Amino acid sequence: MDEQLKQTPLCGRHEALKALMAPFGGWNMPIQYEGIIAEHAWCRAKASLFDICHMGEFLFEGDFAAGGLEDVFTFSVATIPVGRSRYGFLLNESGGIIDDLIVFRLAPDKAMIVVNAATAPRDFAVIGARLKGGAFTDISAATGKLDIQGPLSRDVMAAAFGAGIAAIPYFRFTTMNLFGVEAIVSRTGYTGELGYEIFIPSDKVVELWDQLLLDERVKPAGLGARDVLRLEVGYSLYGSDIDEATTPLEAGLEGFVDLSKNFVGKEALLRQKEQGVARRKVAFEVNSRRSPRHHYELCFSGEGVGTVTSGVFSPMLGCGIGLGFVRPDLATIGTPLTIIHERVSMEATVCELPFYRGGSLRS
């Protein structure tokens, strides 16, 4: 293993399970255990456990408005009710996405910000530079995070930690005592299935992992299956589908931008909204089982018109699916595209999101 790669507290458990490990966002992470297709199927039918300890967590304590936090993101933190969370963006001056993230309102004057692993150091520096007061702390190293996802995840969590779990609505969370420490249990996830994200002190995460895997309805799943699951429901992946050169308007994510409030990048978005975007994100289905890949070219009538940003074979649809960017006039449902890469050629059609609508997410 590259000595520069970071390890989660669960690295020994992954090695004992003979997981295929690979670098991801600067971390040595499990890609698969028994296989991506099998792990995908288990999550869609039962409950899968993901090690997400590599993600970053920051804590802000203070007055949101006076401290400047209210102006940092594309959404208002002050209007999030305590016990709820909200998804949105940290932008640069040009409206490009520095990161997509979720803010958890822990108390009237306290919020937890959950960010992507690879961007965490830059996020912390950017947010810190924009703040005017309050206490801002990087708690990533002290925080462990597990995701349990799948239609049986509520039953599994209730069996392990009590029936109160069932009362947590979608995009809300509760704090509870697990293994003698305070943990945050959130009804969020990244797979399109009913599920929970559990934040717990990092020295307790192995104990939590072992406890949940005692239930025969639960199996571990790696980042390979997670990528197929998230793409089937059309979620963007930072670094592939969105980045600092992409604005929320281009990515079709303007629903997570509140233009009635102040934030860095707002003026750029207003100009783009007035002038129109030069490219737009589309979803497409391939007419075969072949998988499009990142950076493959998207063509229309023999002309290159864009690029694939994500692509996989979808077990639920039985065909290749993907996301990419094309000229806005071609972002119409039903537009035929050809995907080209070296000797590879695939026919595809622009379609609606999500690709897969049968998940248990809001059950």
KOLKOL-826990 format. One line per field, with one value per residue (C-alpha): residue number from 1; residue in one letter; x, y negated, z. Coordinates in nm, 2 decimals. Each point is the difference from the previous one (the first is absolute). Layout:
<sites>
vexse: c(NUM;...);
roro: c(A;...);
px: c(X;...);
py: c(Y;...);
pz: c(Z;...);
</sites>
This chain:
<sites>
vexse: c(1;2;3;4;5;6;7;8;9;10;11;12;13;14;15;16;17;18;19;20;21;22;23;24;25;26;27;28;29;30;31;32;33;34;35;36;37;38;39;40;41;42;43;44;45;46;47;48;49;50;51;52;53;54;55;56;57;58;59;60;61;62;63;64;65;66;67;68;69;70;71;72;73;74;75;76;77;78;79;80;81;82;83;84;85;86;87;88;89;90;91;92;93;94;95;96;97;98;99;100;101;102;103;104;105;106;107;108;109;110;111;112;113;114;115;116;117;118;119;120;121;122;123;124;125;126;127;128;129;130;131;132;133;134;135;136;137;138;139;140;141;142;143;144;145;146;147;148;149;150;151;152;153;154;155;156;157;158;159;160;161;162;163;164;165;166;167;168;169;170;171;172;173;174;175;176;177;178;179;180;181;182;183;184;185;186;187;188;189;190;191;192;193;194;195;196;197;198;199;200;201;202;203;204;205;206;207;208;209;210;211;212;213;214;215;216;217;218;219;220;221;222;223;224;225;226;227;228;229;230;231;232;233;234;235;236;237;238;239;240;241;242;243;244;245;246;247;248;249;250;251;252;253;254;255;256;257;258;259;260;261;262;263;264;265;266;267;268;269;270;271;272;273;274;275;276;277;278;279;280;281;282;283;284;285;286;287;288;289;290;291;292;293;294;295;296;297;298;299;300;301;302;303;304;305;306;307;308;309;310;311;312;313;314;315;316;317;318;319;320;321;322;323;324;325;326;327;328;329;330;331;332;333;334;335;336;337;338;339;340;341;342;343;344;345;346;347;348;349;350;351;352;353;354;355;356;357;358;359;360;361;362;363);
roro: c(M;D;E;Q;L;K;Q;T;P;L;C;G;R;H;E;A;L;K;A;L;M;A;P;F;G;G;W;N;M;P;I;Q;Y;E;G;I;I;A;E;H;A;W;C;R;A;K;A;S;L;F;D;I;C;H;M;G;E;F;L;F;E;G;D;F;A;A;G;G;L;E;D;V;F;T;F;S;V;A;T;I;P;V;G;R;S;R;Y;G;F;L;L;N;E;S;G;G;I;I;D;D;L;I;V;F;R;L;A;P;D;K;A;M;I;V;V;N;A;A;T;A;P;R;D;F;A;V;I;G;A;R;L;K;G;G;A;F;T;D;I;S;A;A;T;G;K;L;D;I;Q;G;P;L;S;R;D;V;M;A;A;A;F;G;A;G;I;A;A;I;P;Y;F;R;F;T;T;M;N;L;F;G;V;E;A;I;V;S;R;T;G;Y;T;G;E;L;G;Y;E;I;F;I;P;S;D;K;V;V;E;L;W;D;Q;L;L;L;D;E;R;V;K;P;A;G;L;G;A;R;D;V;L;R;L;E;V;G;Y;S;L;Y;G;S;D;I;D;E;A;T;T;P;L;E;A;G;L;E;G;F;V;D;L;S;K;N;F;V;G;K;E;A;L;L;R;Q;K;E;Q;G;V;A;R;R;K;V;A;F;E;V;N;S;R;R;S;P;R;H;H;Y;E;L;C;F;S;G;E;G;V;G;T;V;T;S;G;V;F;S;P;M;L;G;C;G;I;G;L;G;F;V;R;P;D;L;A;T;I;G;T;P;L;T;I;I;H;E;R;V;S;M;E;A;T;V;C;E;L;P;F;Y;R;G;G;S;L;R;S);
px: c(0.00;0.11;0.13;-0.17;-0.35;-0.21;-0.17;-0.34;-0.03;-0.16;0.30;0.08;-0.37;0.01;0.32;-0.14;-0.30;0.24;-0.13;0.15;0.16;0.09;0.08;-0.30;0.03;0.33;-0.12;0.05;-0.36;-0.19;-0.13;-0.17;-0.03;-0.19;-0.05;-0.17;-0.31;-0.06;0.04;-0.22;-0.28;0.03;-0.04;-0.31;-0.16;0.13;0.25;0.36;0.27;0.24;0.32;-0.02;0.25;0.21;-0.25;0.06;-0.20;0.03;-0.17;-0.11;-0.11;-0.12;-0.24;-0.06;-0.06;0.26;0.25;-0.04;-0.11;-0.34;0.18;0.23;-0.23;-0.27;-0.27;-0.09;0.14;-0.21;-0.33;0.08;-0.20;0.20;0.00;-0.01;0.27;0.03;0.20;0.17;0.32;0.32;0.08;0.29;-0.03;-0.08;-0.29;0.20;-0.06;0.28;-0.20;-0.34;-0.09;-0.26;-0.05;-0.15;-0.17;0.11;-0.12;-0.11;0.37;0.17;0.03;0.19;0.12;0.06;0.23;0.17;0.33;0.22;-0.12;-0.01;0.33;-0.08;-0.36;0.12;0.24;-0.26;-0.28;0.24;0.12;-0.36;-0.11;0.00;-0.04;-0.11;0.19;0.08;0.16;0.10;-0.13;0.07;0.27;-0.21;-0.32;-0.08;-0.28;-0.19;-0.29;-0.26;-0.22;-0.27;-0.37;0.07;0.23;-0.27;-0.08;0.37;0.06;-0.31;0.10;0.35;-0.08;-0.37;-0.33;0.05;0.21;-0.32;-0.12;0.28;-0.15;0.19;0.28;-0.03;0.22;0.01;0.28;0.01;0.23;0.18;0.27;0.01;0.06;-0.22;-0.06;-0.20;-0.23;-0.13;-0.27;0.22;0.21;0.13;-0.16;-0.36;-0.10;-0.14;0.31;0.19;0.33;0.16;0.26;0.18;0.34;0.26;0.12;-0.35;-0.05;0.15;-0.24;-0.29;0.11;0.03;-0.34;-0.19;0.17;-0.13;-0.34;-0.02;-0.20;0.31;0.30;0.29;0.01;0.28;0.03;-0.05;-0.36;-0.05;0.09;-0.25;-0.28;0.05;0.01;-0.32;-0.18;0.19;0.20;0.31;0.34;0.24;0.32;-0.19;-0.33;0.06;0.31;0.14;-0.05;-0.37;-0.28;-0.32;-0.20;0.20;-0.04;-0.38;0.04;-0.14;-0.27;0.27;0.09;-0.19;0.06;-0.20;0.29;0.36;0.29;0.33;-0.07;-0.35;0.08;0.16;-0.31;-0.23;0.20;0.00;-0.37;-0.06;0.24;-0.08;0.24;0.24;-0.05;-0.25;0.01;-0.19;-0.08;0.00;-0.07;0.22;-0.18;0.22;0.16;0.32;0.12;0.09;0.30;0.12;0.15;-0.16;-0.12;-0.37;-0.09;-0.31;-0.02;0.37;0.10;0.16;-0.24;0.11;0.16;-0.11;0.06;-0.13;-0.11;-0.07;-0.19;-0.33;-0.11;-0.35;-0.05;0.21;0.19;0.27;-0.09;0.18;0.03;0.17;0.00;-0.12;-0.11;-0.32;-0.20;0.08;-0.11;-0.35;-0.15;0.01;0.31;0.21;0.37;0.30;0.27;0.35;0.33;0.28;-0.16;-0.30;-0.34;-0.33;-0.34;-0.18;-0.31;-0.04;-0.25;-0.15;0.14;-0.01;0.09;-0.13;-0.33;-0.07;0.22;-0.12;0.15;-0.32;-0.16);
py: c(0.00;-0.35;-0.14;-0.33;0.14;-0.04;0.29;0.01;0.18;0.29;0.08;0.32;0.11;-0.05;0.19;0.29;0.01;0.01;-0.32;-0.14;-0.32;-0.30;-0.37;-0.23;-0.37;0.05;0.30;0.38;0.11;0.33;0.01;0.34;0.31;0.28;-0.21;-0.32;0.17;0.22;-0.29;-0.23;0.27;0.05;-0.37;-0.03;0.30;0.01;-0.22;-0.09;-0.16;-0.25;-0.14;-0.38;-0.10;-0.18;-0.28;-0.34;-0.15;-0.36;-0.16;-0.36;-0.15;-0.36;-0.25;0.11;-0.35;-0.19;0.28;-0.01;0.36;-0.11;-0.15;0.30;0.25;-0.02;0.06;-0.15;0.17;-0.21;0.12;0.37;0.12;0.17;0.37;-0.03;-0.02;-0.17;0.07;-0.27;-0.15;-0.19;-0.21;-0.20;-0.36;0.14;0.21;0.32;0.27;0.03;0.28;0.14;0.06;0.04;-0.22;0.15;-0.25;0.14;-0.29;-0.36;-0.10;0.32;0.17;0.29;-0.02;0.33;-0.02;0.22;0.17;-0.13;-0.36;-0.02;-0.18;-0.27;-0.03;-0.06;-0.27;-0.17;0.00;-0.11;-0.30;-0.11;0.01;-0.31;0.16;0.30;0.32;0.21;0.35;0.29;0.31;0.24;0.20;0.04;0.10;0.34;0.05;0.30;0.02;0.28;0.00;0.22;0.08;0.20;-0.26;-0.14;0.35;0.07;-0.33;0.04;0.35;-0.12;-0.34;-0.02;-0.07;-0.38;0.02;0.05;-0.35;-0.18;-0.16;-0.05;-0.27;-0.02;0.14;0.07;0.04;0.31;0.20;0.28;0.20;-0.26;-0.30;-0.25;0.08;-0.18;0.22;-0.16;0.12;-0.09;0.19;0.03;0.31;-0.07;0.24;-0.04;-0.05;-0.16;-0.18;0.04;-0.24;0.14;-0.07;0.17;0.22;0.16;0.06;0.35;0.10;-0.14;0.18;0.33;-0.04;-0.07;0.28;0.25;-0.04;0.25;-0.25;-0.22;0.04;-0.24;-0.19;-0.19;-0.32;0.19;0.09;-0.34;-0.16;0.21;-0.06;-0.38;-0.02;0.20;-0.27;-0.28;-0.15;-0.20;0.11;-0.28;0.01;0.18;-0.17;-0.33;-0.19;-0.36;-0.05;0.10;-0.22;0.13;-0.14;0.20;0.31;-0.03;-0.05;-0.36;0.14;0.00;-0.37;-0.28;-0.31;-0.21;0.01;-0.11;0.25;0.00;0.08;-0.14;-0.28;0.24;0.22;-0.29;-0.10;0.36;0.02;-0.31;0.09;0.37;0.30;0.12;0.37;0.20;0.33;0.29;0.35;0.27;0.37;0.22;0.24;0.29;0.14;-0.19;-0.25;-0.35;-0.14;-0.34;-0.21;0.19;-0.24;-0.08;-0.05;-0.11;0.05;0.07;-0.31;-0.01;-0.18;0.09;0.25;0.28;-0.07;0.32;0.34;0.35;0.31;-0.02;0.35;-0.15;-0.12;0.26;-0.26;-0.26;-0.33;-0.32;-0.38;-0.25;-0.36;-0.10;-0.32;-0.13;0.05;0.37;0.05;0.10;0.34;0.24;-0.16;0.28;-0.01;0.21;0.07;0.03;0.11;0.13;0.31;0.00;-0.14;0.02;-0.14;-0.18;-0.21;-0.30;0.10;-0.12;0.04;0.20;0.31;0.23;-0.10;0.31;-0.07;-0.01;-0.34;-0.17;0.31);
pz: c(0.00;-0.07;0.33;-0.07;-0.01;0.31;0.17;0.17;0.34;-0.19;-0.23;0.20;-0.03;-0.38;-0.03;0.21;-0.24;-0.29;-0.15;-0.32;0.13;-0.22;0.03;0.02;0.08;0.18;0.20;-0.03;-0.03;-0.07;-0.36;0.03;0.21;-0.18;-0.31;-0.12;-0.15;0.30;0.24;-0.21;0.00;0.38;0.07;-0.23;0.17;0.37;0.18;-0.08;0.22;-0.14;0.17;-0.07;0.27;-0.27;-0.03;0.17;0.29;0.13;0.30;0.02;0.33;0.03;-0.16;-0.36;-0.13;0.20;-0.05;-0.37;-0.05;-0.13;-0.31;-0.07;-0.18;-0.27;0.26;0.33;0.31;0.24;-0.15;0.05;0.30;0.28;-0.08;-0.37;-0.27;-0.34;-0.32;-0.21;-0.12;0.09;-0.31;-0.13;-0.13;-0.35;0.13;-0.04;0.26;0.25;0.16;0.06;0.36;0.27;0.31;0.31;0.24;0.34;0.22;-0.05;0.00;-0.12;-0.34;-0.14;-0.36;-0.18;-0.31;-0.25;0.10;-0.28;0.04;0.38;0.06;-0.26;0.12;0.35;-0.11;-0.23;0.26;0.28;-0.21;-0.06;0.36;0.22;0.34;0.19;0.06;-0.31;0.05;-0.22;0.18;-0.29;0.18;0.31;-0.19;-0.14;-0.25;-0.11;-0.25;0.02;-0.31;-0.13;0.05;0.31;0.16;0.23;0.13;0.06;0.18;0.21;0.10;0.10;0.16;0.07;-0.17;0.03;-0.32;-0.20;0.10;-0.19;-0.32;-0.32;0.03;0.37;0.28;0.36;0.26;0.21;0.22;-0.18;0.18;0.28;-0.22;-0.18;-0.37;-0.27;-0.20;-0.32;-0.25;-0.30;-0.25;-0.35;-0.15;-0.06;0.27;0.35;0.22;0.28;0.04;0.34;0.14;0.30;0.17;-0.22;0.29;0.01;-0.37;0.00;0.28;-0.20;-0.32;0.18;0.17;-0.33;-0.18;0.26;-0.17;-0.28;-0.20;-0.03;-0.23;-0.06;-0.33;-0.16;-0.19;-0.34;0.09;0.15;-0.33;-0.19;0.25;0.01;-0.38;-0.04;0.20;-0.18;0.28;-0.11;0.11;0.09;-0.21;-0.28;-0.07;0.18;0.09;0.02;-0.38;0.03;0.13;0.16;-0.29;-0.26;0.22;0.03;0.38;0.03;0.23;0.27;-0.06;0.18;-0.21;0.25;0.25;-0.02;-0.07;-0.18;-0.37;0.00;-0.25;-0.24;0.01;-0.06;-0.31;-0.12;0.06;-0.21;-0.28;0.00;0.05;-0.26;0.09;0.20;0.19;-0.16;0.10;-0.27;-0.05;-0.23;-0.23;0.12;0.31;-0.07;0.26;-0.10;0.19;0.13;-0.28;-0.29;-0.27;-0.06;-0.37;-0.19;-0.37;-0.02;0.19;0.35;0.23;0.35;0.24;0.22;0.37;0.16;-0.14;0.11;-0.09;0.19;0.14;0.06;-0.35;-0.18;-0.21;0.01;0.16;0.05;0.06;-0.22;-0.13;-0.34;-0.19;0.16;-0.32;0.02;0.36;-0.10;0.10;-0.29;-0.17;-0.16;0.08;-0.10;0.26;-0.14;0.14;-0.21;-0.17;0.23;-0.13;0.18;-0.08;0.28;0.06;0.24;0.27;0.33;0.35;0.21;-0.21;0.27;0.18;0.20;0.31;0.36;0.07;0.13;0.15);
</sites>
